Amino acid sequence: MSKAKRRLRGAAFTIAAVTAMTAAFPQPLSAAKPSSTAAVSGASAAAACDKAPTDVQVSDHFLPFTVPAGLMPDPQFDGLPAELQVHRVQPVYANGKCASVPNRAAVLIHGRTVYGPTVFDLRQPAPEGGELSVQKALARAGIDTFAPNLLGYGRSTRFAHGLDDPGNASLRAYTKDTCSFPEGCDRTHVPVFPLDQQGTRLLTNPLGGQRRAHSSNVRFARVDVFVRDIRQVIDDAIVRAQPSDGKVTLVGYSAGGQHVGRTLYANNPVLPGSDQYIAKVNRVVFAASLFGFSTEEPPEAGLATFPLHVFAGGGPGNLPADREAACTGRVVPGSREQVVAQIREEDPVGAQWGGTIPGQPTGLGRSPVFSSYGWNTDVARKMTTPTLVIHGLEDEVAPVVNADNIYGNLPASMTNKVLVKVACGSHTFVWEGCSGTRCTPTSGTPYGGKIGAPWAGPHSTLKAALIEWITSGTFNGFPSGQFTVNESGVASGP
């Protein structure tokens, strides 16, 4: 295809996408409930139905299950009842959905710490109007979205002798394999699960000045614990959303990319039946994904000896020092505070922890300690699901080389694979905006935006990319290729 034809094709998509998205975002969010389609016929039925959503509906539900024997690292949880919280945002059609409009569904998997409903449904106003919420944007485009809290997160089960016990946060380190503390000592396998959080985070609230021995002496989960969760949510989403093709699009953000990659690994020896679930996924997205772990779980001796991690903050990440000044408006005012507020809302127990004054907690988030594996070159080379890889160019948590390696190791024979790199996007580009003169391109139109309008920032590019990928399996009109979105939001490539 010539460059001229490619430019025309990209321009045609941009105008078509703007038209479709404008139709899909007609009204602000309200508390309206979905209406059932009236029993009418012929021309009156066509006149009564809606081709685009008129609103969205937000709800939470819980999926019960029994912990399979041998799946969690600590056998004391085998056979216990548990449940997953699923945060759903679905399109509403006031006059009923027209029969010609397909049902579409997406399952969105959060990362290592911040909870699913916070990552994907942040209730923070966007400067250009609407909210930063990914789920609401997708629902207004006619996509039914399901964002679970995996086991150990948010309002999903944490277990009394698991993450509900503050004594299961980390203790001080061994000294040459010797422990001189009566409550015990710990080791960790990665710095993101630091030692002595009992002393640094919890000693006053809620531990009352005394470190405690653990009631569980092993990491909370392995990746396959989360794979089991994802499988259950996929089945639930298919039943509730009734997608026209019987499948969902699977989106993995940050460490959630690892869990999604493992879910789509056909040779999983821990959880048989991978092929059955691969067949239920029409497309996959890796957003700011981690990559490069061992294929199977590392040896037990090298892994953390505690199950609970606590964290204080949230919100947009940092950029390299030389890029922060150039990326004006990246941090949307109030977004950091809103992230923290929603973490506390999802975790009322953790909200009572932390601080150095007795009875005056600062509030913390709680997340599980887990082992990482199952998403690497060997797994990517066996991938068969059409794949979108999208990543912030300024990501310092999972550098953009992760995206290069995922895309570069997908099978050469795969004809439906796309790589998108977004300038001025950090690891939390899902919430990031734009302001100032750089947001108005000197030439071209921001991807997914309106002609002549400024770029709203990385969050808008991610939303537009997800909507196009889920509905069409393309980016900027192309089913395959590598693209860069510049500081003004204009896409170039392939």
VEXDREN-2710 file (C-alpha; in Angstrom, 1 decimal):
% VEXDREN-2710
k/r/px/py/pz
1/MET/0.0/0.0/0.0
2/SER/1.4/3.4/-1.0
3/LYS/2.0/6.1/1.7
4/ALA/-0.6/8.3/0.1
5/LYS/-3.2/5.6/0.3
6/ARG/-2.2/4.9/3.9
7/ARG/-2.7/8.5/4.8
8/LEU/-6.1/8.6/3.2
9/ARG/-7.1/5.4/5.0
10/GLY/-5.9/6.8/8.3
11/ALA/-7.7/10.1/7.7
12/ALA/-10.9/8.2/6.8
13/PHE/-10.8/6.3/10.0
14/THR/-10.2/9.4/12.1
15/ILE/-13.3/11.1/10.6
16/ALA/-15.4/7.9/10.9
17/ALA/-14.2/7.3/14.5
18/VAL/-15.1/10.9/15.5
19/THR/-18.5/10.5/14.0
20/ALA/-19.1/7.1/15.8
21/MET/-17.7/8.3/19.1
22/THR/-19.8/11.5/19.0
23/ALA/-22.9/9.4/18.5
24/ALA/-21.8/7.1/21.4
25/PHE/-21.4/9.9/23.9
26/PRO/-24.7/11.8/23.7
27/GLN/-25.5/12.5/27.4
28/PRO/-23.8/12.7/30.8
29/LEU/-23.9/9.8/33.3
30/SER/-27.1/9.5/35.2
31/ALA/-28.8/7.0/37.5
32/ALA/-31.1/5.8/34.7
33/LYS/-31.8/2.1/34.5
34/PRO/-31.8/0.0/31.3
35/SER/-35.2/-0.2/29.6
36/SER/-36.4/-3.4/28.1
37/THR/-37.4/-3.3/24.5
38/ALA/-41.1/-2.9/24.0
39/ALA/-43.0/-5.6/22.1
40/VAL/-43.6/-3.7/18.9
41/SER/-43.2/-4.6/15.3
42/GLY/-42.3/-3.4/11.8
43/ALA/-41.6/0.3/11.3
44/SER/-42.6/1.3/14.8
45/ALA/-40.0/-1.1/16.3
46/ALA/-37.3/0.5/14.1
47/ALA/-38.4/4.0/15.2
48/ALA/-38.4/3.0/18.9
49/CYS/-35.0/1.4/19.2
50/ASP/-31.6/3.1/19.8
51/LYS/-28.6/2.5/17.7
52/ALA/-26.3/4.2/20.2
53/PRO/-26.3/4.1/24.0
54/THR/-28.3/6.9/25.7
55/ASP/-26.6/6.4/29.1
56/VAL/-24.6/3.9/31.2
57/GLN/-25.3/1.9/34.3
58/VAL/-22.8/1.1/37.1
59/SER/-23.1/-1.9/39.3
60/ASP/-21.1/-4.4/41.4
61/HIS/-21.8/-8.1/41.9
62/PHE/-19.9/-11.0/43.5
63/LEU/-18.9/-14.3/42.1
64/PRO/-18.7/-17.1/44.8
65/PHE/-16.3/-20.0/44.5
66/THR/-14.5/-22.6/46.6
67/VAL/-10.7/-22.4/46.7
68/PRO/-9.3/-25.4/44.8
69/ALA/-7.0/-27.6/46.7
70/GLY/-3.3/-26.9/46.0
71/LEU/-3.9/-23.7/44.1
72/MET/-2.9/-21.1/46.7
73/PRO/0.6/-21.3/48.2
74/ASP/-0.8/-21.6/51.8
75/PRO/-2.8/-24.9/52.1
76/GLN/-4.9/-23.5/55.0
77/PHE/-7.1/-21.8/52.4
78/ASP/-7.9/-25.0/50.5
79/GLY/-11.6/-25.6/50.3
80/LEU/-12.6/-22.3/51.9
81/PRO/-15.5/-20.3/50.4
82/ALA/-14.5/-17.0/48.6
83/GLU/-15.9/-14.5/46.3
84/LEU/-14.7/-12.0/43.6
85/GLN/-16.1/-8.5/43.3
86/VAL/-16.8/-7.5/39.7
87/HIS/-17.4/-3.9/38.8
88/ARG/-19.6/-3.6/35.7
89/VAL/-20.4/-0.6/33.6
90/GLN/-22.8/-1.3/30.8
91/PRO/-24.5/0.7/28.1
92/VAL/-28.1/1.7/28.5
93/TYR/-30.6/2.1/25.6
94/ALA/-33.6/4.1/26.7
95/ASN/-35.8/2.8/23.9
96/GLY/-34.2/-0.6/23.7
97/LYS/-31.2/-1.5/21.5
98/CYS/-31.8/-2.0/17.8
99/ALA/-31.4/-5.6/16.7
100/SER/-28.7/-4.7/14.2
101/VAL/-26.4/-3.4/16.9
102/PRO/-24.0/-6.1/18.2
103/ASN/-23.4/-6.9/21.9
104/ARG/-19.8/-6.5/22.8
105/ALA/-18.0/-7.3/26.1
106/ALA/-14.6/-6.6/27.6
107/VAL/-12.9/-7.9/30.8
108/LEU/-10.4/-5.5/32.3
109/ILE/-7.6/-6.8/34.6
110/HIS/-5.9/-4.5/37.0
111/GLY/-2.2/-4.5/38.1
112/ARG/-0.2/-5.2/41.2
113/THR/-1.6/-2.8/43.7
114/VAL/-4.4/-0.4/42.6
115/TYR/-7.9/-2.0/42.5
116/GLY/-9.8/-2.7/39.3
117/PRO/-12.7/-0.3/39.8
118/THR/-10.2/2.5/40.6
119/VAL/-7.9/1.8/37.6
120/PHE/-10.7/1.5/35.1
121/ASP/-13.6/3.6/36.5
122/LEU/-11.9/6.6/38.1
123/ARG/-14.7/9.1/38.9
124/GLN/-12.5/12.1/38.2
125/PRO/-13.8/14.9/35.8
126/ALA/-11.7/15.2/32.7
127/PRO/-10.7/18.8/31.8
128/GLU/-12.3/18.4/28.3
129/GLY/-15.6/17.1/29.8
130/GLY/-16.8/13.8/31.0
131/GLU/-14.7/11.6/33.3
132/LEU/-11.3/9.9/33.1
133/SER/-13.2/6.6/33.5
134/VAL/-12.2/4.0/30.8
135/GLN/-15.3/1.8/31.6
136/LYS/-17.8/4.6/31.1
137/ALA/-16.1/5.6/27.8
138/LEU/-16.3/2.1/26.5
139/ALA/-19.9/1.7/27.7
140/ARG/-20.9/4.8/25.8
141/ALA/-19.4/3.2/22.7
142/GLY/-21.7/0.2/23.3
143/ILE/-19.2/-2.1/25.1
144/ASP/-20.3/-3.9/28.3
145/THR/-17.2/-3.9/30.7
146/PHE/-16.3/-6.0/33.6
147/ALA/-13.4/-5.0/35.9
148/PRO/-12.9/-7.5/38.7
149/ASN/-10.9/-7.2/41.9
150/LEU/-8.8/-10.3/41.8
151/LEU/-8.6/-12.4/45.0
152/GLY/-7.0/-10.4/47.8
153/TYR/-7.9/-7.0/46.3
154/GLY/-10.7/-4.5/47.0
155/ARG/-13.8/-6.1/48.3
156/SER/-12.9/-9.6/47.0
157/THR/-12.1/-12.2/49.7
158/ARG/-8.8/-11.6/51.7
159/PHE/-9.3/-14.3/54.5
160/ALA/-9.0/-13.8/58.2
161/HIS/-5.5/-15.4/58.4
162/GLY/-4.5/-13.9/55.1
163/LEU/-4.6/-10.2/54.2
164/ASP/-7.1/-9.2/57.0
165/ASP/-4.4/-10.0/59.6
166/PRO/-2.0/-7.0/59.8
167/GLY/0.5/-9.4/61.4
168/ASN/0.9/-10.9/57.9
169/ALA/2.7/-7.8/56.6
170/SER/6.5/-8.2/56.4
171/LEU/8.9/-8.4/59.3
172/ARG/12.5/-7.4/59.6
173/ALA/15.1/-9.3/57.5
174/TYR/17.2/-12.3/58.4
175/THR/20.8/-11.7/59.1
176/LYS/22.8/-14.4/57.3
177/ASP/19.8/-16.8/57.5
178/THR/19.6/-16.1/61.3
179/CYS/16.7/-14.4/63.0
180/SER/17.2/-12.6/66.3
181/PHE/13.6/-11.3/66.7
182/PRO/11.0/-13.2/68.7
183/GLU/8.2/-12.5/66.2
184/GLY/10.2/-13.8/63.3
185/CYS/12.0/-12.6/60.2
186/ASP/11.3/-12.4/56.5
187/ARG/12.8/-12.5/53.0
188/THR/11.4/-11.0/49.8
189/HIS/12.0/-11.8/46.2
190/VAL/11.5/-8.3/44.7
191/PRO/11.8/-4.7/46.1
192/VAL/8.2/-4.0/45.3
193/PHE/7.3/-6.2/48.3
194/PRO/9.6/-4.5/50.9
195/LEU/10.6/-5.9/54.3
196/ASP/9.4/-4.6/57.7
197/GLN/6.2/-3.0/56.7
198/GLN/5.0/-3.9/60.2
199/GLY/7.5/-1.5/61.6
200/THR/7.4/1.2/58.9
201/ARG/3.7/1.3/58.1
202/LEU/1.6/-0.5/60.7
203/LEU/3.4/-0.3/64.1
204/THR/1.0/2.3/65.6
205/ASN/-2.2/1.6/63.7
206/PRO/-3.3/-1.2/64.0
207/LEU/-0.5/-3.1/65.7
208/GLY/-0.4/-0.9/68.9
209/GLY/3.4/-0.7/69.0
210/GLN/4.2/-4.4/68.8
211/ARG/5.2/-6.5/65.8
212/ARG/3.4/-9.8/65.4
213/ALA/4.2/-13.3/64.2
214/HIS/2.5/-14.3/60.9
215/SER/-0.6/-16.4/60.8
216/SER/0.5/-17.3/57.2
217/ASN/4.2/-17.7/56.4
218/VAL/4.1/-17.7/52.6
219/ARG/3.1/-15.4/49.7
220/PHE/-0.6/-15.0/49.2
221/ALA/-1.0/-16.0/45.6
222/ARG/0.7/-17.4/42.5
223/VAL/-0.2/-16.1/39.0
224/ASP/-2.4/-19.1/38.4
225/VAL/-4.6/-18.1/41.3
226/PHE/-5.4/-15.0/39.3
227/VAL/-5.8/-17.0/36.1
228/ARG/-8.5/-19.0/37.8
229/ASP/-10.2/-15.7/38.7
230/ILE/-10.0/-14.4/35.2
231/ARG/-11.5/-17.5/33.8
232/GLN/-14.5/-17.2/36.1
233/VAL/-15.0/-13.6/35.2
234/ILE/-14.8/-14.4/31.4
235/ASP/-17.6/-17.0/31.9
236/ASP/-19.7/-14.5/33.9
237/ALA/-19.2/-11.7/31.4
238/ILE/-20.4/-14.0/28.5
239/VAL/-23.5/-15.0/30.4
240/ARG/-24.4/-11.4/31.5
241/ALA/-23.4/-9.5/28.4
242/GLN/-24.4/-12.1/25.8
243/PRO/-21.8/-10.9/23.3
244/SER/-22.9/-11.5/19.7
245/ASP/-19.8/-13.6/18.9
246/GLY/-19.9/-15.4/22.2
247/LYS/-16.5/-13.9/23.2
248/VAL/-14.9/-11.1/25.2
249/THR/-11.9/-8.9/24.7
250/LEU/-9.4/-9.3/27.5
251/VAL/-7.4/-6.3/28.6
252/GLY/-4.4/-6.6/31.0
253/TYR/-2.9/-3.5/32.6
254/SER/0.5/-3.5/34.2
255/ALA/1.0/-6.7/36.2
256/GLY/-2.5/-7.6/34.9
257/GLY/-0.8/-8.1/31.5
258/GLN/1.2/-10.9/33.1
259/HIS/-2.0/-12.6/34.4
260/VAL/-3.7/-12.2/31.0
261/GLY/-0.6/-13.6/29.1
262/ARG/-0.7/-16.6/31.4
263/THR/-4.4/-17.0/30.8
264/LEU/-3.8/-17.2/27.1
265/TYR/-0.9/-19.7/27.4
266/ALA/-2.1/-23.0/25.9
267/ASN/0.4/-25.1/27.7
268/ASN/-0.5/-24.2/31.3
269/PRO/0.3/-27.3/33.4
270/VAL/-1.3/-26.0/36.6
271/LEU/-4.8/-25.2/35.2
272/PRO/-5.8/-27.5/32.4
273/GLY/-8.4/-26.2/29.9
274/SER/-6.5/-23.2/28.6
275/ASP/-7.7/-23.9/25.0
276/GLN/-11.3/-23.6/26.1
277/TYR/-10.7/-20.1/27.4
278/ILE/-8.5/-18.9/24.6
279/ALA/-11.5/-19.8/22.4
280/LYS/-13.6/-17.4/24.5
281/VAL/-11.4/-14.4/23.8
282/ASN/-11.7/-12.6/20.5
283/ARG/-8.9/-10.0/21.0
284/VAL/-6.4/-9.1/23.7
285/VAL/-4.8/-5.8/24.9
286/PHE/-1.6/-5.4/26.8
287/ALA/-1.5/-1.9/28.3
288/ALA/1.6/-0.7/30.1
289/SER/2.3/-4.5/30.6
290/LEU/5.1/-6.1/32.4
291/PHE/7.0/-8.8/30.5
292/GLY/9.9/-11.2/30.8
293/PHE/9.3/-13.6/33.7
294/SER/10.1/-17.3/33.9
295/THR/7.6/-19.6/32.1
296/GLU/6.8/-21.5/35.3
297/GLU/6.8/-20.5/39.0
298/PRO/10.3/-20.0/40.5
299/PRO/11.5/-22.3/43.3
300/GLU/9.8/-21.8/46.7
301/ALA/13.1/-21.1/48.5
302/GLY/13.6/-17.8/46.7
303/LEU/10.1/-16.4/47.2
304/ALA/8.6/-14.0/49.9
305/THR/7.7/-15.5/53.3
306/PHE/4.8/-13.1/54.0
307/PRO/1.4/-12.6/52.2
308/LEU/0.5/-9.0/52.8
309/HIS/1.7/-5.8/51.1
310/VAL/0.4/-2.3/52.1
311/PHE/0.8/0.9/50.2
312/ALA/0.0/4.5/50.9
313/GLY/-0.6/6.4/47.7
314/GLY/-1.8/6.2/44.1
315/GLY/-2.4/8.4/41.1
316/PRO/-0.3/9.4/38.1
317/GLY/3.3/8.2/38.1
318/ASN/6.4/10.2/37.5
319/LEU/8.1/11.0/34.2
320/PRO/11.8/11.4/33.6
321/ALA/13.0/14.8/34.8
322/ASP/13.7/16.1/31.3
323/ARG/10.2/15.2/30.1
324/GLU/7.9/16.4/32.9
325/ALA/8.2/20.1/31.8
326/ALA/7.5/19.2/28.2
327/CYS/4.4/17.1/29.0
328/THR/2.2/20.0/30.2
329/GLY/-1.1/19.0/31.8
330/ARG/-0.2/15.4/32.1
331/VAL/-1.4/15.1/35.7
332/VAL/-5.1/16.0/35.8
333/PRO/-5.9/18.3/38.8
334/GLY/-7.5/16.2/41.6
335/SER/-6.7/12.8/40.0
336/ARG/-4.2/11.8/42.7
337/GLU/-6.6/12.6/45.4
338/GLN/-9.5/10.7/43.6
339/VAL/-7.3/7.6/43.2
340/VAL/-6.6/7.5/46.9
341/ALA/-10.2/8.2/47.8
342/GLN/-11.5/5.3/45.7
343/ILE/-8.8/2.9/47.1
344/ARG/-10.0/3.8/50.6
345/GLU/-13.6/3.3/49.5
346/GLU/-12.9/-0.2/48.1
347/ASP/-10.9/-1.1/51.3
348/PRO/-12.5/0.2/54.5
349/VAL/-10.3/-2.0/56.7
350/GLY/-7.1/-0.7/55.2
351/ALA/-8.5/2.8/55.6
352/GLN/-8.2/2.3/59.3
353/TRP/-4.5/1.4/59.1
354/GLY/-1.3/3.6/59.1
355/GLY/-0.1/6.7/60.7
356/THR/2.1/7.5/63.8
357/ILE/-0.6/8.8/66.2
358/PRO/-2.7/6.1/68.0
359/GLY/-6.3/6.1/66.9
360/GLN/-5.6/8.5/64.0
361/PRO/-4.9/6.3/61.0
362/THR/-3.8/7.8/57.7
363/GLY/-5.3/5.0/55.6
364/LEU/-3.5/2.4/53.5
365/GLY/-4.3/0.1/50.7
366/ARG/-3.8/-3.7/50.9
367/SER/-2.7/-6.0/48.2
368/PRO/-1.4/-9.6/48.0
369/VAL/2.2/-10.7/47.7
370/PHE/2.5/-13.1/44.7
371/SER/5.1/-14.8/42.5
372/SER/5.5/-13.7/38.9
373/TYR/5.9/-16.0/35.9
374/GLY/4.1/-17.1/32.8
375/TRP/4.5/-14.1/30.5
376/ASN/7.7/-14.1/28.4
377/THR/9.2/-14.7/25.0
378/ASP/8.2/-18.4/25.0
379/VAL/4.6/-17.6/25.8
380/ALA/4.3/-14.7/23.4
381/ARG/5.6/-16.8/20.5
382/LYS/2.7/-19.1/21.0
383/MET/0.1/-16.4/21.1
384/THR/-2.8/-16.9/18.6
385/THR/-5.2/-14.2/19.8
386/PRO/-5.2/-10.9/17.9
387/THR/-3.1/-8.5/20.0
388/LEU/-2.9/-4.8/20.7
389/VAL/0.1/-3.6/22.7
390/ILE/-0.2/0.0/23.9
391/HIS/2.4/1.7/26.2
392/GLY/3.4/5.1/27.4
393/LEU/6.8/6.2/26.0
394/GLU/7.7/7.8/29.4
395/ASP/6.9/4.7/31.5
396/GLU/9.5/4.3/34.2
397/VAL/7.8/1.4/36.1
398/ALA/7.5/-0.9/33.0
399/PRO/9.8/0.7/30.5
400/VAL/8.6/0.8/26.9
401/VAL/11.1/-1.9/26.0
402/ASN/8.5/-4.3/27.5
403/ALA/6.1/-3.3/24.8
404/ASP/8.7/-3.7/22.1
405/ASN/9.5/-7.2/23.4
406/ILE/5.9/-8.3/23.5
407/TYR/5.2/-7.1/20.0
408/GLY/8.5/-8.4/18.7
409/ASN/8.0/-11.9/20.0
410/LEU/4.4/-12.3/18.7
411/PRO/4.3/-14.9/15.8
412/ALA/5.5/-13.5/12.5
413/SER/2.5/-15.2/10.9
414/MET/0.1/-13.2/13.1
415/THR/-1.7/-10.7/10.7
416/ASN/-3.7/-8.9/13.4
417/LYS/-1.2/-7.3/15.8
418/VAL/-0.5/-3.7/16.6
419/LEU/2.0/-1.8/18.7
420/VAL/1.2/1.8/19.9
421/LYS/3.6/4.0/21.8
422/VAL/2.1/7.2/23.4
423/ALA/4.3/10.2/24.1
424/CYS/3.9/12.0/27.5
425/GLY/2.4/8.8/28.9
426/SER/3.8/7.3/32.1
427/HIS/2.9/4.0/33.6
428/THR/-0.5/5.5/34.6
429/PHE/-1.3/6.9/31.2
430/VAL/-4.8/5.6/31.7
431/TRP/-5.5/8.7/33.8
432/GLU/-3.3/11.3/32.1
433/GLY/-4.2/14.5/30.3
434/CYS/-2.8/17.4/28.3
435/SER/-2.9/21.2/28.5
436/GLY/-1.3/24.2/26.8
437/THR/-0.2/24.9/23.3
438/ARG/1.4/21.4/22.8
439/CYS/-2.1/19.9/22.8
440/THR/-3.1/21.6/19.5
441/PRO/-1.3/19.9/16.6
442/THR/0.4/22.2/14.0
443/SER/-0.7/19.6/11.5
444/GLY/-3.0/16.6/11.7
445/THR/-5.7/15.6/14.0
446/PRO/-5.3/13.8/17.4
447/TYR/-6.1/10.1/17.1
448/GLY/-9.8/9.6/17.9
449/GLY/-10.3/13.3/18.4
450/LYS/-12.2/16.0/16.5
451/ILE/-10.7/18.0/13.7
452/GLY/-9.4/21.3/15.0
453/ALA/-9.8/20.3/18.7
454/PRO/-6.8/19.9/21.0
455/TRP/-5.6/16.5/22.3
456/ALA/-7.1/15.5/25.6
457/GLY/-4.0/13.5/26.5
458/PRO/-2.9/9.8/26.8
459/HIS/-6.2/8.8/28.5
460/SER/-8.2/9.7/25.5
461/THR/-5.8/7.9/23.1
462/LEU/-6.1/4.7/25.2
463/LYS/-9.9/4.9/25.2
464/ALA/-10.1/5.5/21.5
465/ALA/-7.7/2.7/20.8
466/LEU/-9.6/0.3/23.0
467/ILE/-12.9/1.2/21.4
468/GLU/-11.5/0.7/17.9
469/TRP/-9.7/-2.5/18.7
470/ILE/-12.7/-4.0/20.5
471/THR/-15.2/-3.1/17.7
472/SER/-13.0/-3.4/14.6
473/GLY/-9.7/-5.1/15.5
474/THR/-7.8/-2.2/14.0
475/PHE/-5.8/0.9/15.1
476/ASN/-6.2/4.0/12.9
477/GLY/-7.8/1.8/10.4
478/PHE/-5.0/-0.8/10.2
479/PRO/-5.1/-4.4/11.5
480/SER/-1.3/-4.5/12.0
481/GLY/1.7/-2.3/12.3
482/GLN/3.7/-0.1/14.7
483/PHE/2.5/3.4/15.5
484/THR/3.6/6.4/17.6
485/VAL/1.3/9.0/19.1
486/ASN/3.2/12.3/19.5
487/GLU/3.0/15.0/22.2
488/SER/0.0/16.5/20.4
489/GLY/-1.8/13.2/20.1
490/VAL/-1.3/12.7/16.3
491/ALA/-0.6/9.1/15.3
492/SER/2.0/8.2/12.8
493/GLY/2.8/4.8/11.1
494/PRO/2.8/2.1/10.2
END
